[in-house]
Amino acid sequence: MADSSKSSTSSDNTAKDNKKRLTKQRMRFILIAVLAVLLLLFASYNTNPVAITLPFTQVEVGLFWALFASAFLGAAVVLLNMLPTRLRNNKLIATQTERISKLEKLYEASLVKNEMYEKSLTEQSGAATSTRAENVA
């Protein structure tokens, strides 16, 4: 009976987790849709041409596109700056995961050895007790 209640609780938790995940996905979709609408509104109101002076030339583009290009370039710089740290952390996580796995195997092996040792002690103590009982009788 205990197993059936555990599986029931497990399936309830899985159902709750799935519901939470779906709710998060819906909220993310709604947020993205709202941001997309706001971005389109911003773009439609900022179509005035602006002159952008570069080192060797001058370009005239819409204000929205100038802001969009600036934001994109800024995001690219941030991502490129984060990349080495991210790669280093991923390598560290992989190394630590492998180490944890090895330690878990060693721990399991030590538990088995401990059980075998305790069993042999119990057998020896039982044999010694029966030998003493035979000697007394």
C-alpha positions as CSV (number, residue, x, y, z in Angstrom):
1,M,0.0,0.0,0.0
2,A,2.8,2.4,0.8
3,D,4.1,2.0,-2.8
4,S,0.7,2.9,-4.3
5,S,0.5,6.0,-2.2
6,K,4.0,7.0,-3.2
7,S,3.2,6.6,-6.9
8,S,0.0,8.5,-6.4
9,T,1.9,11.4,-4.8
10,S,4.6,11.2,-7.5
11,S,2.0,11.5,-10.2
12,D,0.3,14.3,-8.4
13,N,3.6,16.2,-8.2
14,T,4.3,15.5,-11.9
15,A,0.8,16.9,-12.8
16,K,1.4,20.0,-10.7
17,D,4.9,20.5,-12.2
18,N,3.4,20.2,-15.7
19,K,0.7,22.7,-14.9
20,K,3.3,25.1,-13.5
21,R,5.4,24.7,-16.6
22,L,2.5,25.3,-18.9
23,T,1.5,28.4,-16.9
24,K,5.1,29.7,-17.1
25,Q,5.1,29.1,-20.9
26,R,1.8,30.9,-21.3
27,M,3.0,33.8,-19.3
28,R,6.2,34.0,-21.3
29,F,4.2,33.9,-24.5
30,I,1.9,36.7,-23.3
31,L,4.9,38.8,-22.2
32,I,6.6,38.3,-25.6
33,A,3.4,39.2,-27.5
34,V,3.0,42.4,-25.4
35,L,6.6,43.4,-26.0
36,A,6.3,42.7,-29.7
37,V,3.2,45.0,-29.9
38,L,5.1,47.7,-27.9
39,L,8.1,47.4,-30.2
40,L,5.9,47.7,-33.3
41,L,4.2,50.8,-31.8
42,F,7.6,52.3,-31.0
43,A,8.9,51.6,-34.5
44,S,5.8,53.1,-36.1
45,Y,6.2,56.4,-34.1
46,N,10.0,56.7,-34.7
47,T,10.4,56.7,-38.4
48,N,12.1,60.1,-38.7
49,P,15.4,59.9,-40.5
50,V,18.5,60.6,-38.6
51,A,22.1,61.1,-39.8
52,I,24.7,58.7,-38.3
53,T,28.3,59.7,-38.7
54,L,30.7,56.9,-39.0
55,P,34.5,57.3,-39.3
56,F,34.5,57.3,-43.1
57,T,31.0,58.0,-44.1
58,Q,27.6,59.4,-43.0
59,V,24.5,57.3,-43.3
60,E,20.8,58.4,-43.0
61,V,18.5,55.8,-41.5
62,G,15.2,55.8,-39.5
63,L,15.5,56.5,-35.8
64,F,14.0,53.1,-34.9
65,W,16.6,51.2,-37.0
66,A,19.5,53.3,-35.5
67,L,18.2,52.4,-32.0
68,F,17.7,48.8,-32.9
69,A,21.2,48.5,-34.4
70,S,22.7,50.1,-31.3
71,A,20.8,47.7,-29.0
72,F,21.8,44.7,-31.1
73,L,25.5,45.7,-31.1
74,G,25.3,46.3,-27.3
75,A,23.8,42.9,-26.7
76,A,26.4,41.2,-29.0
77,V,29.2,42.9,-27.0
78,V,27.7,41.7,-23.7
79,L,27.3,38.1,-25.0
80,L,30.8,38.0,-26.3
81,N,32.1,39.3,-23.0
82,M,30.1,36.6,-21.1
83,L,31.2,33.7,-23.4
84,P,34.6,32.9,-21.8
85,T,33.1,32.8,-18.3
86,R,30.2,30.7,-19.5
87,L,32.5,28.2,-21.2
88,R,34.8,28.0,-18.1
89,N,31.7,27.4,-15.9
90,N,30.4,24.7,-18.2
91,K,33.8,22.9,-18.0
92,L,33.9,23.2,-14.2
93,I,30.3,21.9,-13.9
94,A,31.2,18.9,-16.2
95,T,34.3,18.1,-14.1
96,Q,32.4,18.4,-10.8
97,T,29.5,16.3,-12.1
98,E,32.0,13.6,-13.1
99,R,33.7,13.8,-9.7
100,I,30.4,13.6,-7.9
101,S,29.5,10.5,-9.9
102,K,32.8,8.8,-8.9
103,L,32.3,9.7,-5.3
104,E,28.7,8.3,-5.3
105,K,30.1,5.0,-6.7
106,L,32.7,4.9,-4.0
107,Y,30.1,5.7,-1.4
108,E,27.8,2.9,-2.6
109,A,30.8,0.5,-2.7
110,S,31.7,1.4,0.9
111,L,28.1,0.9,2.0
112,V,28.2,-2.6,0.5
113,K,31.5,-3.4,2.2
114,N,30.2,-2.0,5.5
115,E,27.1,-4.3,5.2
116,M,29.2,-7.3,4.4
117,Y,31.6,-6.5,7.3
118,E,28.6,-6.1,9.7
119,K,27.1,-9.3,8.5
120,S,30.4,-11.2,9.0
121,L,30.7,-9.7,12.5
122,T,27.2,-10.8,13.3
123,E,27.9,-14.3,12.0
124,Q,31.2,-14.5,14.0
125,S,29.5,-13.2,17.1
126,G,26.6,-15.8,16.6
127,A,29.2,-18.6,16.0
128,A,31.1,-17.5,19.1
129,T,28.0,-17.4,21.2
130,S,26.9,-20.9,20.1
131,T,30.4,-22.2,20.7
132,R,30.3,-20.8,24.3
133,A,26.9,-22.3,24.8
134,E,28.2,-25.7,23.7
135,N,31.2,-25.4,26.0
136,V,29.0,-24.4,29.0
137,A,26.6,-27.4,28.3
